[in-house]
Amino acid sequence: MILAMELCEQICVFGMVSDSYCRYVGSSRRGVTQRPPGSHTHPPSAHNREKNHSSVPYHYFEQGQLDECRMYLVHERAHRAGHRFITEKTIFSRWAKRKNITFTHPSWAGG
């Protein structure tokens, strides 16, 4: 993304959901996903998340594994070797306010 910002006047990003995609209902506005009250160690379930999407597997070929939001949150909270997906999305959205960057992701309604 940094290279693209240096080389391109306009950047269109396809398929990257917003930083609030996996945010719990009632979480903070700072872009950091918080645990729901009473939750200490378990990843969120689909019913704790905003109703803006359904629970889908992170990898279509891994049955019974972590869903998309659980994978994002596991990486976000990892002490080492995690990919901070949510933090990355927050940073990209801040860059978009200063640069000509647009984000597009399909709703997949009815799919």
BAFI-3210 file (N, C-alpha, C; in Angstrom, 3 decimals, decimal comma, padded with zeros to 6 digits):
// residues 111
n [1|2|3|4|5|6|7|8|9|10|11|12|13|14|15|16|17|18|19|20|21|22|23|24|25|26|27|28|29|30|31|32|33|34|35|36|37|38|39|40|41|42|43|44|45|46|47|48|49|50|51|52|53|54|55|56|57|58|59|60|61|62|63|64|65|66|67|68|69|70|71|72|73|74|75|76|77|78|79|80|81|82|83|84|85|86|87|88|89|90|91|92|93|94|95|96|97|98|99|100|101|102|103|104|105|106|107|108|109|110|111]
n.u [000,829|001,952|003,863|002,128|000,816|002,857|003,330|000,912|-001,855|-004,459|-006,034|-007,717|-009,172|-010,176|-012,406|-011,553|-012,763|-014,317|-012,757|-014,497|-015,909|-015,876|-016,497|-017,818|-021,190|-021,814|-019,145|-016,009|-015,269|-012,778|-011,627|-010,602|-011,351|-013,412|-013,889|-016,980|-019,092|-018,413|-016,955|-013,880|-011,752|-012,601|-013,048|-015,154|-018,608|-020,842|-023,274|-022,604|-021,551|-021,876|-024,825|-024,159|-023,175|-022,858|-021,647|-018,793|-016,505|-012,955|-011,112|-012,290|-011,770|-011,225|-012,960|-014,895|-013,079|-011,735|-013,945|-014,212|-014,125|-013,285|-010,745|-009,468|-009,506|-008,056|-005,502|-005,141|-004,899|-002,694|000,418|002,832|003,941|001,503|-000,858|-001,958|-004,818|-007,137|-006,050|-004,505|-006,525|-007,672|-005,575|-005,266|-007,754|-007,462|-005,381|-006,763|-008,245|-006,462|-005,261|-006,022|-007,783|-009,964|-012,304|-013,832|-016,227|-018,175|-021,640|-022,687|-025,287|-027,955|-026,416]
n.v [-001,185|001,222|001,593|001,758|004,155|005,947|005,704|005,916|007,978|007,548|005,045|002,009|-000,211|-003,475|-005,730|-005,587|-005,477|-003,108|-001,584|-001,885|-004,169|-006,596|-005,712|-005,693|-005,315|-002,268|-001,621|000,219|003,350|003,624|001,896|-000,369|-003,565|-004,660|-006,926|-008,559|-007,841|-009,926|-011,810|-013,445|-015,070|-016,395|-016,403|-014,193|-014,929|-015,382|-014,154|-012,050|-010,088|-007,211|-006,977|-006,862|-008,728|-012,232|-015,194|-016,511|-018,966|-018,518|-019,672|-021,255|-023,921|-025,179|-026,899|-026,479|-024,882|-021,738|-018,939|-016,050|-013,534|-014,429|-015,384|-012,991|-011,675|-013,416|-013,174|-010,425|-010,217|-011,746|-012,368|-012,695|-012,923|-012,414|-011,295|-008,192|-007,656|-006,032|-003,678|-002,967|-002,406|-000,184|001,669|001,880|003,022|005,509|006,569|006,821|009,088|011,092|010,580|009,662|007,206|004,541|002,210|-000,819|-003,238|-006,095|-006,636|-009,160|-010,004|-012,277|-014,376]
n.w [000,000|000,740|-001,281|-003,477|-002,837|-003,258|-005,992|-007,395|-008,401|-007,744|-005,798|-005,776|-003,658|-003,449|-001,895|000,782|003,935|006,220|009,160|011,254|010,870|012,365|014,854|018,139|019,262|020,777|021,245|021,505|019,767|018,731|016,936|017,965|018,757|021,332|024,092|024,851|027,735|030,539|029,126|028,990|027,981|025,717|022,166|020,199|019,551|016,769|017,398|019,067|017,536|015,350|013,367|010,702|008,972|008,108|009,783|008,428|007,112|007,525|005,766|002,947|002,511|004,889|006,944|009,892|011,235|012,491|012,163|009,992|011,488|014,024|013,370|012,590|015,086|016,758|015,625|016,014|018,760|019,334|020,927|019,654|016,269|014,973|012,530|012,304|011,424|011,885|012,932|010,729|008,843|010,065|009,944|007,127|006,521|007,714|006,180|003,803|004,187|003,741|001,325|-002,110|-001,899|-002,315|-000,998|-001,765|-001,271|-001,866|-000,990|-000,954|-000,713|-000,553|-001,375]
ca.u [000,000|002,852|004,402|001,035|000,569|003,941|003,321|-000,402|-002,659|-005,696|-005,937|-008,993|-008,938|-011,355|-012,515|-011,123|-013,874|-013,954|-012,177|-015,569|-016,611|-015,982|-016,660|-018,966|-022,208|-021,485|-017,700|-015,498|-015,189|-011,378|-011,131|-010,107|-012,469|-013,386|-014,631|-018,270|-019,080|-018,435|-016,073|-012,498|-010,760|-013,159|-013,296|-016,564|-019,481|-021,501|-024,372|-022,060|-021,076|-022,889|-025,633|-023,870|-022,692|-023,019|-020,410|-018,275|-015,174|-011,835|-010,713|-013,401|-011,357|-010,997|-014,233|-014,844|-012,022|-012,170|-014,605|-013,448|-013,879|-012,464|-009,366|-008,955|-009,313|-006,945|-004,270|-005,047|-004,525|-001,500|001,588|003,893|003,693|000,138|-001,102|-002,928|-005,760|-008,017|-005,195|-004,160|-007,693|-007,811|-004,526|-005,612|-008,882|-006,916|-004,651|-007,746|-008,712|-005,430|-004,895|-007,144|-007,940|-011,350|-012,463|-015,059|-016,439|-019,563|-022,489|-022,968|-026,668|-028,622|-025,458]
ca.v [000,000|002,382|001,739|002,230|005,572|006,729|005,595|006,092|009,130|007,018|003,630|001,340|-001,452|-004,320|-006,905|-005,386|-004,970|-001,990|-001,951|-002,164|-005,363|-007,598|-005,027|-006,104|-004,312|-001,483|-001,485|001,586|003,914|003,841|000,924|-001,526|-004,407|-004,993|-008,120|-008,265|-008,023|-011,306|-012,651|-013,259|-015,726|-017,014|-015,517|-013,833|-015,738|-014,572|-013,347|-010,887|-009,121|-006,419|-007,777|-006,416|-009,831|-013,554|-015,882|-017,281|-019,494|-017,724|-020,408|-022,095|-025,320|-025,706|-027,064|-026,557|-024,034|-020,407|-018,116|-014,885|-012,577|-015,059|-015,407|-011,624|-011,336|-014,228|-012,520|-009,090|-010,361|-012,595|-011,675|-012,790|-013,477|-012,209|-010,278|-007,277|-007,338|-004,924|-002,492|-002,646|-001,781|001,141|002,524|002,140|003,962|006,840|007,019|007,170|010,454|012,015|010,208|009,292|005,753|004,118|000,806|-001,397|-004,655|-006,444|-006,993|-010,586|-010,256|-013,347|-015,339]
ca.w [000,000|000,777|-002,630|-004,333|-002,542|-003,860|-007,447|-008,021|-008,004|-007,188|-005,442|-005,508|-002,920|-003,569|-001,051|002,165|004,738|007,092|010,453|012,210|010,392|013,428|016,132|018,938|019,529|021,961|021,455|021,411|018,422|018,412|015,973|018,689|019,125|022,744|024,454|025,462|029,181|031,001|028,322|029,414|027,136|024,520|021,026|020,085|018,710|015,746|017,934|019,766|016,551|014,667|012,441|009,342|008,151|008,690|010,121|007,300|007,401|007,034|004,564|002,502|002,440|006,237|007,625|011,345|011,790|012,903|011,156|009,563|012,569|015,067|012,871|012,717|016,497|017,269|015,165|016,617|020,173|019,477|021,477|018,648|014,929|014,506|011,501|012,903|010,353|012,256|013,003|009,345|008,225|010,674|009,367|005,732|006,457|008,037|004,991|002,772|004,446|003,267|-000,043|-002,963|-001,761|-002,119|-000,632|-002,286|-000,984|-002,193|000,146|-001,101|-000,312|-001,275|-001,896]
c.u [000,875|003,434|003,332|000,751|001,640|003,844|002,009|-001,115|-003,957|-005,515|-007,340|-008,678|-010,235|-011,289|-012,054|-012,283|-013,387|-013,397|-013,243|-016,337|-016,847|-016,198|-017,910|-019,960|-021,831|-020,002|-017,275|-015,435|-013,750|-010,827|-010,559|-011,312|-012,335|-014,201|-015,967|-018,199|-019,191|-017,545|-014,634|-011,496|-011,316|-013,342|-014,784|-017,344|-020,209|-022,593|-023,883|-021,632|-022,223|-023,619|-025,355|-023,358|-022,929|-021,653|-019,987|-016,895|-014,085|-011,289|-011,864|-013,055|-011,085|-012,321|-014,024|-013,743|-012,605|-012,900|-013,783|-013,125|-013,058|-011,000|-008,741|-008,615|-008,202|-005,623|-004,068|-004,535|-003,270|-000,326|002,738|003,335|002,242|000,096|-002,235|-003,898|-006,588|-007,233|-004,827|-005,317|-007,906|-006,801|-004,856|-006,768|-008,437|-006,141|-005,626|-008,304|-007,732|-005,044|-006,153|-007,262|-009,417|-011,376|-013,821|-015,119|-017,903|-020,341|-022,778|-024,382|-027,275|-027,696|-025,142]
c.v [001,251|002,647|002,285|003,709|006,468|006,777|005,999|007,337|008,698|005,529|003,118|-000,004|-002,248|-005,471|-006,741|-004,766|-003,856|-002,488|-002,242|-003,440|-006,383|-006,974|-005,534|-004,969|-003,601|-001,320|-000,041|002,051|004,053|002,845|-000,313|-002,325|-004,800|-006,236|-007,731|-008,471|-009,490|-012,247|-012,383|-013,869|-016,238|-016,001|-015,239|-014,831|-014,806|-013,689|-012,131|-009,793|-008,310|-007,312|-007,409|-007,532|-011,153|-014,138|-016,747|-017,811|-018,587|-018,338|-021,322|-023,576|-025,925|-025,771|-027,139|-025,728|-022,675|-019,678|-016,848|-013,935|-013,181|-015,104|-014,024|-011,309|-012,155|-013,590|-011,169|-009,167|-011,194|-011,774|-011,659|-013,348|-013,361|-011,162|-009,412|-006,770|-006,094|-003,625|-002,026|-001,920|-000,368|002,113|002,871|003,140|005,374|007,408|007,497|008,576|011,491|011,782|009,831|007,764|005,464|002,622|000,329|-002,855|-004,973|-006,817|-008,496|-010,940|-011,339|-014,429|-016,451]
c.w [000,000|-000,606|-003,579|-004,089|-003,156|-005,384|-008,119|-007,504|-007,342|-006,927|-005,148|-004,865|-002,950|-002,577|000,379|002,938|005,655|008,422|011,505|011,872|011,503|014,800|016,835|019,042|020,817|022,214|021,267|019,967|017,966|017,404|016,631|019,127|020,583|022,997|025,067|026,967|029,551|030,219|028,715|028,446|025,817|023,407|020,902|019,258|017,753|016,338|018,706|018,806|015,990|013,673|010,988|008,444|008,866|009,010|008,934|007,656|006,840|005,752|004,175|002,543|003,812|006,989|009,134|011,989|012,171|011,781|010,937|010,722|013,698|014,647|012,999|014,170|017,144|016,877|015,840|018,054|020,395|020,002|020,483|017,343|014,466|013,409|012,027|011,827|010,682|012,340|011,601|008,649|008,770|010,084|007,921|005,627|006,821|006,856|003,920|002,973|003,911|001,812|-000,815|-003,000|-001,531|-001,848|-001,116|-001,878|-001,219|-000,940|000,169|-000,655|-001,194|-001,784|-001,043]
res [m|i|l|a|m|e|l|c|e|q|i|c|v|f|g|m|v|s|d|s|y|c|r|y|v|g|s|s|r|r|g|v|t|q|r|p|p|g|s|h|t|h|p|p|s|a|h|n|r|e|k|n|h|s|s|v|p|y|h|y|f|e|q|g|q|l|d|e|c|r|m|y|l|v|h|e|r|a|h|r|a|g|h|r|f|i|t|e|k|t|i|f|s|r|w|a|k|r|k|n|i|t|f|t|h|p|s|w|a|g|g]
***
